[in-house]
Amino acid sequence: MKPITLVLFTLILCSCSTIRTSYEYDNQVDFTKYKTFGFSEDSEKLPVNELVRKRIFAAISKNMVTKGYVAADNPGVLIDLQIHTEDKQQTSATTMNVGGSYGRRWGFRTGVSSTQFHTRTYTVGTLFIDIVDMGTETLIWSGQGTSTVTKKTIPQEKMEAGINKILANYPPLAE
């Protein structure tokens, strides 16, 4: 994985309408028993600059607090963050045809065709948010958001909106 800076989270959380999210969870877990949260040591080492890491933590913390959780040194659930980027290419072709003719039935006809290929290289990034039960040290919920990386910086509100979209189904509703 290449070094990631503000670019990745500009991607992921820049435009919530283009973020693809998914989640899964352990349906045997009673999520109502958890009241506190904290971040894993690995999350503290997320390969982004410190300013971005603080913004990510703030957005996740705000989301968890609005759901009734409290940040704690000895939490019930631990939030573990990971990121992954992948370079991709997209190729498209444009064909242009020009033709003409002279005469009616048996006349002269000619034409020229040209095809141009355009290749675009872009980066896709994914933010993984795993939630672990601290008592059993088992994964109980996992969510991810994937989008195209851009180089624009984004406001905190848009980052929060992206993280909120990833965490929209945490905790899962009781069945």
C-alpha positions in Angstrom: 0.0 0.0 0.0 1.4 3.4 -0.9 1.6 6.1 1.7 -1.7 7.7 2.2 -2.4 11.3 3.3 -5.3 13.6 3.2 -6.1 12.3 -0.3 -7.6 9.0 0.9 -10.1 10.5 3.2 -10.9 13.2 0.8 -11.9 10.3 -1.3 -13.9 8.3 1.1 -15.7 10.9 2.8 -15.8 13.6 0.2 -19.1 12.8 -1.5 -21.4 10.6 0.3 -23.6 10.0 -2.7 -20.8 8.1 -4.4 -19.6 6.1 -1.4 -20.5 2.4 -1.5 -21.0 1.0 1.9 -21.6 -2.5 3.3 -21.7 -4.1 6.7 -22.0 -7.4 8.5 -22.4 -8.4 12.1 -22.7 -11.2 14.5 -26.5 -11.7 14.9 -26.0 -13.7 18.2 -24.7 -10.5 20.0 -26.9 -8.3 22.2 -25.7 -4.9 21.1 -27.8 -3.2 23.8 -25.3 -4.2 26.5 -22.5 -2.0 25.1 -22.4 1.6 26.5 -18.7 2.7 26.0 -16.2 2.8 23.2 -12.5 3.5 22.5 -10.1 3.3 19.6 -7.5 0.5 19.1 -3.8 1.2 19.2 -3.6 0.2 15.5 -6.1 2.9 14.7 -3.7 5.4 16.3 -1.2 4.3 13.7 -3.5 4.8 10.7 -1.3 5.8 7.7 -2.7 9.3 7.3 -1.4 12.5 8.7 -2.3 13.5 12.2 -4.8 16.1 11.3 -6.8 13.7 9.2 -6.6 11.0 11.9 -8.0 13.5 14.4 -10.9 14.4 12.1 -11.7 10.8 11.5 -11.7 10.0 15.3 -13.8 13.1 15.9 -16.4 12.1 13.3 -16.6 8.5 14.6 -16.8 9.7 18.2 -19.6 12.2 17.4 -21.5 9.4 15.7 -21.1 7.0 18.6 -22.0 9.7 21.2 -25.2 10.5 19.3 -26.1 6.8 19.6 -25.7 6.9 23.4 -22.1 5.6 23.7 -19.5 7.2 26.0 -15.8 7.3 25.3 -13.9 5.4 27.9 -10.4 4.2 28.8 -11.7 0.7 29.5 -14.4 0.5 26.8 -17.0 -2.2 26.1 -16.3 -2.0 22.4 -13.1 -1.1 20.6 -13.1 0.6 17.2 -10.4 -0.6 14.9 -9.8 1.3 11.6 -8.0 0.2 8.5 -7.6 1.7 5.1 -6.7 0.1 1.7 -6.1 1.8 -1.6 -5.9 0.3 -5.1 -4.9 1.9 -8.4 -7.2 1.1 -11.3 -7.5 2.0 -15.0 -10.4 2.7 -17.2 -10.1 2.8 -20.9 -12.7 4.2 -23.3 -12.7 4.5 -27.1 -14.1 7.2 -29.3 -14.7 6.5 -33.0 -15.3 9.1 -35.6 -16.4 8.3 -39.1 -16.5 10.7 -42.1 -17.8 9.6 -45.5 -19.0 10.9 -48.7 -20.2 9.9 -52.2 -20.4 11.2 -55.7 -23.0 10.1 -58.1 -26.3 8.5 -57.7 -26.4 4.8 -58.4 -22.9 3.7 -59.5 -20.9 6.7 -58.2 -17.8 7.0 -56.2 -17.9 6.5 -52.4 -15.2 7.1 -49.8 -14.8 7.3 -46.0 -12.3 7.7 -43.2 -12.6 6.3 -39.7 -10.5 7.1 -36.7 -10.5 5.6 -33.2 -8.9 7.3 -30.2 -8.3 5.5 -26.9 -8.3 7.3 -23.6 -7.0 5.7 -20.5 -7.7 7.2 -17.1 -5.8 6.0 -14.0 -7.6 6.5 -10.6 -7.3 5.3 -7.1 -10.1 3.5 -5.2 -9.9 3.7 -1.4 -11.7 1.8 1.3 -12.2 2.7 5.0 -12.8 -0.3 7.2 -14.5 0.2 10.6 -14.4 -2.9 12.8 -16.0 -3.0 16.2 -14.7 -5.5 18.7 -16.2 -6.8 22.0 -13.4 -6.0 24.5 -14.6 -8.7 26.9 -14.3 -11.6 24.4 -12.0 -9.8 22.0 -14.2 -10.9 19.1 -15.3 -8.9 16.1 -19.0 -8.1 16.4 -19.6 -5.6 13.6 -17.7 -4.6 10.5 -18.5 -1.8 8.1 -16.7 -0.3 5.1 -17.0 2.6 2.7 -15.4 2.6 -0.7 -15.1 5.5 -3.2 -12.7 7.1 -5.7 -9.8 9.1 -4.3 -9.6 12.8 -5.1 -7.1 15.4 -4.2 -9.5 17.9 -2.9 -9.7 18.7 0.8 -13.1 18.4 2.4 -14.8 20.1 5.3 -15.4 18.2 8.5 -19.2 18.1 7.8 -18.7 16.0 4.7 -16.3 13.7 6.4 -18.8 13.2 9.2 -21.5 12.5 6.6 -19.4 9.8 5.0 -18.6 8.1 8.3 -22.2 8.4 9.3 -23.2 6.6 6.1 -20.7 3.7 7.0 -22.0 3.6 10.6 -25.7 4.0 9.6 -26.4 0.3 10.5 -24.5 0.3 13.8 -25.8 -1.0 16.1 -28.0 -3.3 14.1 -31.7 -3.3 14.9 -32.9 -6.2 17.1 -34.5 -8.9 15.0 
